[in-house]
Amino acid sequence: MSVSAGGVRRDDCHTASDDTEAIYDTDVDMTPELAAALPILLGIFLLASIIQSAAGFGFGLFSVAALSLFVELKVSTPLLAIVNAPVILYVLWRLRRHIVSGDLGPIILGMLAGIPFGTLVLVNWPSEILLRVLAVVLLVAAYRSLRANNGTACEPATTAPACTLSKLSAAGVGAAMGALAGAFNTGGPPVIAYVYCRPWTKEQRTATLQAIFAISVLVRIVAYAAWGLYDTALVTTAMVCLPSTLAGMFVGYALFRRFPPRALEIFVAVFLAFVAVKLLIWT
């Protein structure tokens, strides 16, 4: 037996003509499941893109936590990669002149090595174990978000203390980010912790994060496609969800200079903790 991207199990032993029928049946069987969840998906992506555009992060964590309550991870993770890409690229384009790229090479190299490992975990691990691991990731991310960052995002570049990492340590941060992103679309926390202890402005932090996230999401889309996690129904669902995501993106960017980032962090952290406890107790 094998499991399709939509979670539909089918026999591995069949003829060539059965292959065509099985693929067709998988799409038909999966479409009602995704269609039934579509209003929820649209609401999740709208709010997640507002958070991402306003704060510079949060789309993956918020979305995967919310979607884990309704859709299995082997569907939601590749779906999120497609839907998240326009938000990341838009914010990156708007803030591109603020990117600080001087010492990010080791992080990006580590990330590129971690993504295939995370994708293998997503493809091969049972859903129950994936959800348990995700719950732990969400709890750690919630704890990290509730702690005050070293210097808030509103401080000028000269007031926040700097931190330095060796190239090996920076590559480790990148590898952790890549593995988490590949498996759960939640690669933000390791690199956010690093970026937020740099003596940068809010614009520099947000722009630099988007540059890293942009590379990550594009590589992950290729990796998910290579591992066969995309089918017609999943890509169609992503396309249907894009207008909601784009609407939230423009709303979020309008709030970028007006909304306190700390309030968004606390909101996301509380939500992540709630979902994590739910997954640990009722999975």
C-alpha positions, 0 to 999 in steps of 0.5 A: 500500500502507498499513500498519496499526497491527499492521504488516500491509500491505494494498492501498489499492485495494478496494471498500467490501465489501473494506474490512470484510473487510480490517479484519477480516483485519487484526485477526485477523492482528494478534491472534496476533502480540500474543498470542504476545508477551503473556507478554513484554508482561506481564513488561515492564509489571510491571517497568516499573510497579514502577520507575515507582511506586518512582522516579517515572519510568522506565516509558516508557524501560524499556518502549519499550526492551524492547518494541522488541526484540519489537514495532514502534514504531508498535504499542508506542508507542500501546500504552504510552500506554494502559497507562502512564496508570493508573500515572501517575494513581495515583502522582499521586493519592497524591502530589498535595499535593506538586505544585510547579506555580509555574513549569511553565506554559512547559514544559507549553505547549511539551510540548503543541506538541511532541506533535503533531510527535512523533506525525507522526514516529511515523506517517510515518517508516520503522521502521528510521529510528525504531529508529535514532533511538530507539537514540540517545535511549536512549544519551543517557538512559542516560548522563544516568541514570548521571551523579549528579543535582544532589542526590539524590532523598533530600536535603531541599529546602534542600541541592540547588542550584537552577537557573533557566530562562527561559520560552523555554528552559523551553518548549524543554524542554517541546517536546523532551519532547513530541516524544520522548513523541509519537514514542517514549513517552520524554519523561522525560529533558528534564523529569527533568533540569530537575526534579532540579536544583530544590531540592525533596524526593523527594516534590515531584519525583516528584509534579511529574513525575507531573503533567507526565506525566499531561497528556502521556499523556492528550494523546498518547492523543487524538493517537494516536486522531486519527491512527488508531493504535488498533484493536480488537486493540491496545486489547484487548491494553492492557486485558489488560496492565492487571492486570499493570501495576496489580500492579506499580504497588502493589508499586512504591509500597510500595517508594517509601520503601524502595528507593534511587532511585539503584539503580533509575536505574543498573539502567535506565541499563545496560538502556537502553545494552544495548538501544541498542547492540543496535538500532544494530548489529542493526536 
